[in-house]
């Protein structure tokens, strides 16, 4: 359960605001105006604090509660602007387009790729195969992970495929994330960017039906992750 103790506004109000920001393409000032129209006076700086505080907690719950994913993965990276500079958003989905995990990195190199593959395997298990692009860094990162996997108890390694068209499903998935982040006009820090993206990914997972949702609305599913 996520703790809302000490918050100046009721939990449902905070969750509604955070969900709205993460799910739809709005700025903090847009959302400040929207909430004012609904009788809730809250400034954009407070909205930002709520998102940075609660979005990663909800994102972690989403990772823990999501349904099992397929063993064939697609991995690629896209770009997110932080402090006026482009950073690299590593993302992976399974062959059905279900979200696996993400990480934000200031560099696009072997070390960053290896860290991402180790992260996504730790949260989703070892896949049968991973489709990547022609990036030498991504290939080297996954090969380095395979070396480590050879010495585990199961001795299972990952088949690596470098076939660009097979990653089309992930390229399309990137577009949703970029559409939500576009009105944000960049982030002020890597920390706030990663926190916000964790929530965006969680809201996107709900949209893709990755949770047990017996009759619940999209917002109700989001709120349930905080319960």
N, C-alpha and C positions, 0 to 999 in steps of 0.2 A: 504494500500500500504506500502511495506517495503522500508525504506529510505536507499539509497545507496550513499547519498551525502557525499562528502569528500573522497570517495574511490579512490585509485590510479589507479585502472584498471576499464575498462568499466563494467557496470552491466552484460551484457551477458557473459563475460569471467568469472566473479565471480560465476554466477549461474551455468555455465557449470562445473566449477571445483568442486563446492560444490555438485552438483548433481552426478557427476562421483564418488566422494569419498563415498557418501552415498548409492549409488545404486550398486556399484561393489566392489569386494574384492581386494582393493589395499591399500598400505601404503601411507603416505604422501611423502616419498622419491620416490616411484614408480610414483606417480602423478606428482611430480616435474619433473621427467625425461620425462613423457608423454607430459607435457605441453611444455617443452623445444623442443621436436621434432616437435611441432606445432608452434614454433617461439615465445612462451610466456615464458619469463624468470621470474620465481617467486619461491622463496625459500619455503621449507617445513614449516618453522615457520609461514610464512604469510598464507599459505594454512590452517594451523591449526586455526589461528585467524579467518579466514573467516568462517570456519565450525562452530566454537564455537559461533560466533556472529550471523550468519544468519540461521543456522539449526533450532534452537528453534523457531525463528520467523515464518519460513515456516511451522514447525510442528504445531504451534498454528493456522495458517491459514487452514491447512489441517483438524484439528479437527472441526473448525467452518464451513467448506464448504463440508464436506463429506456427502454422501447420508445417509438417515435414515437406521438404522440397525434393525435386528430382535430382538424380546423380549426374546429369549432364549440364554443365554450366557454361555461361557466356560472361566474359570479363572484358572490360574496356575502361578508359578514363575519359572524362570531359573536363571542362574548365570552369572555374568559379573565381570571380574577382574579389580579392581581399586586400584592403589598404591600397587600392589602385593597381595592384599587381595580380596577374593570373596565377592561380594555384590549381592543383590537379585533384579532381574528385574521382577516386577509384571506385568503381561499382561492379557488382556481379548479380546476375539473375540466373535462374535455371532455364531449361529449354522451353518451359511454358511461360516465361516472363515473370515468374514470381521472384520477389526481391530476396537476395541472400544477405548481403551486407555492403557497407561502404566505408571508406576512410578518406580523409582529406590530407594532402601532402603538399609541402612547399616545393618539393622536388619530384621530378619524374625520372627515376633511375632504378637500378637493380635493387638497392636497399629498400626503396619505397614499395616496389612491386613485391618483394619477398615478404615484407611486413604485412602487406594487404592479404596475400595468399595465406599466410599463417593465421591471420585473424579470421578470415572467412571459413577456413577449414576448422578452426577451433570452435566456431559457433554452429557449423552445419555438417561437420564430419568430412571425411575424405571422399571426393567425387570419383566417378569412373573416368570422366574426361572433362577438359576445360578448353573452350574455344577462345582464342585470343587473336589480336590483330598481328601485324607484321613487326611490332615493336620488339627490338632486341632486348630491351630492359625487362619487358614482361616475360619474354621467353626465358631469359637467364634467371629471373626471380622464381619462376615456377620450376625450372630445372633444379635450382638450389633447394627448394622445398622438397622435391622428389628425392634428392640425396638424403635429406633428413628422414623422410618417410621410410626409406629402405632399412633404417636401423630401428624402426618401431616394432612392436610385437607382431603386428599383422603383416608387416613388410609390403604393404600395398602402395603402389605409386600411381600417379595420375597420367592418363593419356593426354598428350598436348596436340591440339589441332590449331593451325594458323590458317583459317579460312574466313576471309573478310565477310562474305555475304551471309554466313551463318550468324554473324553478330548483329544483323539488321534489327532483330527484336530488341536488343539492348540500345541500339542507336535511337530507336523510337522511344524507348523508356527514358532516355536522357532528356528528351524534349519536354516531358512533363515536369521534371525537376527544374529545368531552365526556365520554363514558363512561370513557375511559381517564384523563382528567385529574381526574375527580371525587374519587377517593380522595387525590389530591395536596393537596387543600384549599388551593389557591392557591400562587403562587410568590413567592419573596422578592425577585426582581429580574427585570427585563426580559431581561437576558442569560441567566439560567438558564432562564427560561420559553422563550425562543426556541430555546435549545440543546436542551431536552427535546422541544419540539414538532417540531423537525427530525427527531429520531429516531422519534417517534410517527408522523409522516407517512411516513417510510421503511418502518416496519413495516407500515403500512396499505397502502402501495403493493405490498409483497410479497403481502399478503392479497388484493389485487385482481389479481394476476397480471401485473404490469407489467415483469417481467424474464424473461430466458431462463432457464428452470429445468428442465433435462433430468433429471428424476427426483430432484431435491433436495427435502428437507423445507423447511418455512418457516424454521426456525432455520439450516439450512445455507445458504439463500439470504442470510439476514441476515449470517452469518459471511463469506460470499463477498464482500460489499461492503467488508469490512475487509481482504481479502486483496490 
